[in-house]
Amino acid sequence: NAGGRLVVEATRVGADTQLARMAKLVEDAQNGKAAAQRLADRISAVFVPVVIALAVGTLGFWLGSGAGVTAAFTAAVAVLIIACPCALGLATPTALMVGTGRGAQLGILIKGPEVLENTRKADTVVLDKTGTVTTGRMTLLALHTADGTDETDVLRLAGGLENASEHPIAQAVATGAAARIGTLPTPEDFANIPGLGVQGIVDGHAVLVGREQLLAQWAMELPESLRRAKEEAEQAGRTAIAVAWDGQARAVLEVADAVKDTSAEAVRRLRALGLTPVLLTGDNEAVARAVAAEVGIEPRHVIAEVLPEDKVQVVKRLQAEGRSVAMVGDGVNDAAALAQADLGLAMGTGTDAAIEAGDLTLVRGDLRAAADAIRLSRRTLATIKGNLFWAFAYNIAALPLAALGYLNPMIAGAAMAFSSVFVVGNSLRLRGFKA
C-alpha cells in the first residue's frame, strides 16, 4: 500500500484466541468438582469429627486400662495420622487434571467435572448430519430446467443469490455456478429463510432458491418435469433445490454431501458404548435415510426435515421419553439443541456458537472423537470413584489397627503417604489412554 491509507483494527487479542480459550476450558475443568467429590466432601465433614472423637476415645481407653501415658498417646496419634484425609483430597483433582490434560492432547476439551457424570448416564446420541456425519462440503452435480429456461440464467441468478449465504448447500451451488460461468452477480437484496432457503433480488429479478415449501409460500408450484427430477434426485439420496424467479419455478438443482470416511466406524464405536445413534437433519427423508444406511443407523432412528428451531423440540421429546441425550453438532442452528441436551458435544471445526453451547469440544472434525471423548470421560470418572473408594477403604481398614495399638505413628505416617502416592499413581494411568 504505497499511496493510500491503511487502517488495521484488532478485533481479538491474545486472550480471545482459540488457543487461549482452549486453555481456559481445560483450566476451568481442572478447578471444578465432580459430583463424586462433592459427596466425598460431605462424608469428610462427618468423618473428620468422628476421627477426632475416636482419637480422644482411644487416648481415654488406654489411659483407663493402665497402659501408660506413652502407649495411650502413641495409639491416639497413630489414629490421627492414619486417618489423615490427604488421599481423599487428591482423589478427584489428580484424576481430573490428568484426564482433562490427556483429553486436550487428543483434541478433546472437557468443560467441567459435572460433564463426566453426564457421559455415564447418556444412552442416546443425536447426530446432526451436515458437517458432523458428512463432510459438509456439498457439490453441485446436476441441473434440470423448465421448458424455455436457459441453464446459464439459472446458474447466474441462483449462484449469485446463494453466494451471499454461508450454508454449505448454498456454497456448493455458488461454487458450482462460478466454475461453469465465471464471475457471479452481487444481489441487490438478500434474506435467509431459516430451514427453507434464500430470497433476494439479482439483476433486477426476484429470485427464490431453496425447498419446494419456500416456493409454495409464494404460490408457485414445480411443473411436472421438475417435480419428477426432484423426486428422482431425492430417491438417489441427493438434495434437490428448487429455483424460481419472477413468479415462476424455473429449475431444480441437485447437490450431494459426501459421508465422512470415519463416520460409520464412529457410529459402531458409539453403539459399543451402549448409546443409540439418532440421525437428525433438516434435509429430506430420502437423503437422510441414504446417509443413515451408509453409516449404520437404523431407519426408525432417522428424524428428517426438521427446521433449525425444532431441533430443540426433538431433544426435549427424547428426554420426555426418559432418555439421557447426548447431542453432536457443529452449526449455529445446533447451538440451542446442544445446550438443551444432557451432554453437548460440539465439533471444533464448527461455529463458535455451537462450541460455546457444548459441554465437550472435539477439536478434530472427526466423529470418532465423540466416542473417544465419552470413553475418556467415563474412564476419568471411574478413576475418581476408584481413588475415593481406596482412600476410604484404607482409612476404615487401618483405623481399628491404630486404635488397638498395633500401628506405630512412624509406620502410620509412611502408610498414609503411600495411600496418597497410590491415588496419584492410579490417576496417572489415564496418561496411557489411547484414541
N, C-alpha and C positions, 0 to 999 in steps of 0.2 A: 504494500500500500504506500505508494511514493508520494502522492499529492493529495490524498483525501484525508478524512478524519475518521479514526477508528476508536470506537467506544467498546470496552470489554467489561462485562458485568459478571462477577462470580455469583452464581445462584446457589451454590452449595460449597461449604468449606469442609475442612478435613473431618470434622465430627459428623458430617452428614453423608460421607461416602459409604458405599456398600460395605467396604471392609470394616469401617468404624461401627456401622450398625450391626454387622455380624458379631463383632467382638462384644458389643453391648448386650446382645441377645444371650450370648454364652455366659457373660458375667452375671446377668440377672438370674439366669437359670441356676448358676452355681451358688448364688446367695440365698435362694429360696428354700422353703421347707416342704418336703413331701408329706403326704397325709400320714405315712408310717412314722415319720419323725415327730410329727405333732402328737401322735399317740404316745410315742416314747417319752416326749416331754411331760405329758400329763402323768404317765406312770412314774417318771423320775421325781415329780413333785411330791408323790406319796412315798416313793422308795427311799429318798434321802432321809426324811424324818424317821422312817422306820429303822433304817440302819443305825442312825444316831441313838435311837432308843435301845436298839439291840446291843450296841457297844456299851452303853451305860448299864444295861441289864447284865451283860457279860462281866463287867467290872464288879458289879454288886454281887453276882453269884459266886465268883471266885474269891472275893474278899470274905463273903459269908461262909464259904466252905473251908476257910482257913488255909488256902493255898499260898498265901503271902501276897504282899503288895506287888512285887516284881512280876510274878506269874499272872496276877489279875490284870495289871496294866499291859503286859505283853499280849494277852489274849484280846483285850479291848482294842488296842492299837491295831492288831492284826485284822480285826473285824472292819475297822475303818479303812485300812489300806486296801484290803482285798475287795471292798465294795466300792472303791473309787470309780465313779461313772465316766472315766476317760473314754473307754471303748464305746460307750453309748453316745458320747458327744461326737466321736469320729465316724460313727457308723454311716450316717447319711451324707455329710459333706464330702467325705473322701470318695464315696461311690458316685455322687453327683458330679464331682469335679473330674474324675477320670472318665465317666460315661459321656458327659457333655463335651469334654475335650476330645475324646475319640470320635464322637459324632461330628464335631467341627472338622476334623481331619478328613472325614469321609464325605463332607458336604451335607451334613445333617445338623440343622440348628434347632435345639430344643429350647422353647421359650421359658419354661418354668417347670418346677418339680411336680406340680399338680397334673401336668401333661402325662407323666408316667403312669398315674393311676388310670387315666382315660384310655391309654393304649391297651391296658389289661382288660378293660371292660368292653371295648369295641367288638361288635360281632358282625357289623355290616359296613362295607366300604363303598361309597358312592364315587364313581369316577366320571369327571367331566370328559367329554370326548375330544373336542378340538383343542390341540395344544398339550393335552395330557396323555391320552391314549394314542392320539395321532400326532403327526409332526406339526400340524397347524399351518403347514405350507401347502396351500391349495394350488392346483394347476388348472388353467382353462384348457379343456380337452376338446370341446365341440361347440358348434354354433348352429342353431336352427332358426330360420327366418320365416316370417309370414309372406304370403304372395305380395310381390311388389315392393318388398323391403330389401335394401342393399346392405350387404354384410359390413361394408366399410362404415356406413352410417351407424349401425348398431355398435360396432366396436368404438367409434369415436364418441358417441353420446354416452353409452353405458360405461366405457372405460374412463372418460373424463369425470363422470359423476362419482364412480367408485374410487377413483384415485384420491378423493378427499376423505375417504373413510379409512380407519385403522384396522377394520375387521379382516381376518385372514382371507375370507372368501372374497371380499371387496378387492383386496390387494392382488389376489390371483387374477381376477378379471382385468384389473388395471394393468398388471404386468403383461398378461397375455395380449391385451389390446395394443399396448405400446410396442410389443415385439413385432406385431403384424403391420401396424400403420404408422408407427413413429410417435412424434410428439402428440400428447393428448391436450384437449382444450381445458381451460380452467372454468369451473362452474361459477355462474354469477350468483347463484343462491344454492345453499346446501342444508339439508336436515337429515339427521339419522333417526330412524323409527325403530327403537329397540325391539329386537326379535323378529322384525318384519323386513327391513331393508332400508333403502335411502331414497330421498326425493330431492329434486332441485331443478335449476334452470341451467341448461347447457346450450350454447349457441342459439339462444332465443327459444329453445324447446323446453316444455315442461316434461321432465323425464322421471320415471319411476323404475327402480331396479330392486328386486327382492322376491319375496314369496308371492304366491298367487293371491293370498289373502290381502296383500297390500294393494294389488290391482282391484280386488273386489271392493275395497273401501272407496275406490273412485269409480265404481260401477263399470269396471272393464272386465271382460272375460277373454280367456285364451281361445283362439279359433281351434277347430278340431285337430288340424295338423300339429299345432304347437302343443296341444293337450296330450296327444299320443307321444310326441317326442319327450315331453316331461315325464310321463308315466314310464316309458322305456328306460329313461336315464335313471329314475329312482329305483326301478327294479334291478338295475345293474349296480346299485349301491353308490350312485353318484348324486351330487346335489344339483338340482335344477333351479335356475334363476330366471324369473320372468323379467322381460324388458318392455317398457311401454313409453310412448311419448305422444303428446298432443291428443290425448284421449283415446288411444288405440294400442292394443297389445301388438308388439312387433316381432319379438324373438324370444327364444329360450336358450340360455347358456348352460353348458354342462361343466362342472368343476368337480374335482375329486381330491381328497386329502389322504395321503398315504399313512397307514398304520406304522407306528414306530417299531423297529425290529425287536425291541426288548419288551414290548407291551404284553405279548402272550405269555412270556416267561414270568413277567411281573404278576399277572393275574394268577398263574399257577402258585406262585410263592404266597400271595395273599390268601388263597384258599388253604394252603398248607398251614397258615397261621390261625385258621378257624374263622376267617372272615368270608362273608358272602358278597361277591362283587356285583354292583349295580351300575349300569351304564346310563348316564344322564346327559341329554343333549337337546338342543333346540332344533336340530336337524330332523328331517322327515323319518318316518318309521322304517322305510326300506333301507335307507343309508345306515341308520343306527343298528338294525339287525345284521346287516352285512359286516359292519365293524365288530359287533359283538361275536358273531360266528368266527371271525378271524382270530380273535384273542381268547376265545373260550368262555364267554359269558352266556348264560342261558337266556333264551328269548323272553322268558317270563320276567327276567330281571332287567329288561330294557325299558327305559322311560324316555320317549322321544317327543319332539315338537313342543318342548317346554319353553315358554318365554322366560327371559332373564329374571324377572321379578317373581316368577313362580317356582324357581329352584329352591327358594327358602321353604315354600309350602311343601315341596316334595320331601325335604329333610324333616320337617315337622311331622308330616304324615307317617314317615317311617318311625320316628321317635314315639308317636302316639300308639304305634303297634307294639311298643315295648322293646324296640331295638336300640342299641347304643351305636350311633352312627359316626363313622369317620368319613370325611369328605376330602377328595383330592381335586384341586382345581388350579387354574393359572390366570384367569381373566378378571377384569373389573366386574363382570356380571356374575362371577363366582364368589365375590368377597362376602356378601351377605350370607350365603349358604355356608361358607367356611366358618363364619362367626357363629352361626346357629348350630352347627354340628357339634357333637360331643368332643370330637377331635378333628381339627382342621389341618390339613397338610397342603401347603402352598408350594407350587413349583417355583424355584428360584429364577427360572427363565421367564416367568410371567410378570404380571404388573405389580407395582408397589402396593396397590390397594389389596390385592389378594395376599401378598406376603404379610402385610400388616394385620390382616384378619386371621391368618392361620396360627395354629399352636406350634406346628413344626414347619420349618422351611427346608425344602430339598434343593440345595444349590445346583445340583446336577439336574438337567432336564430329562431325567431317566426315571420312568415309573418304578423300576426295580428299587430305587432309593426309598420308595414308600414302604416296601416290605422290610428293607434294611432298618429304616427308622423305627418301625414298630418292634422289630426284633431287638434292636439296641435298647429301646425304652423299656421293654419288658424285662430284658436281662439286667438293666441297671436297677429297676425296681426290685427284682428278685435278689440282687446283691445287697441292696439296702436292707431288705427284710432278713436275709441271711445274717448280715452283720448284727442287726438288732437282736436276733434270736440267740446267737452265740454269746453276745455281750451279756444278755440277761441270764442265759443258762449258766454261764461261767460264774456269775455272782451268786446265783441261787445254789449252785453246787458247792462253791467254796466257802460261803458264809458259815454253814454248820461246822465245817472243819476248823475255821478260825475261832469260832465261839467255844468249841470244845478244847481249844488249846493245842491243836495238832499242827498249827502253822506258825512258824517264826515270822515276825514282821519283815525281816530281810527277804525271806522266801516269798512272802505275800507281795512285797513290792516288786520283786522280779517277775512273779506270775502275773501281776496286774499290768506291768509293762509289756509282757508278752501278749496279753489279750489285745492291747492297742496295736501292737505290731501285726497280730493276726488279722485284725479288722482292716488295716491299711493294705496288707498283702492280699487279702481277699478282694478288695476294691481294685487293686492294680491288675487283677486278672482281666478286667474289662479292656485293658490296652491291647489284648490279643484278639478283640472282636474283629471278624472279617466281614467285609461287604459281600 
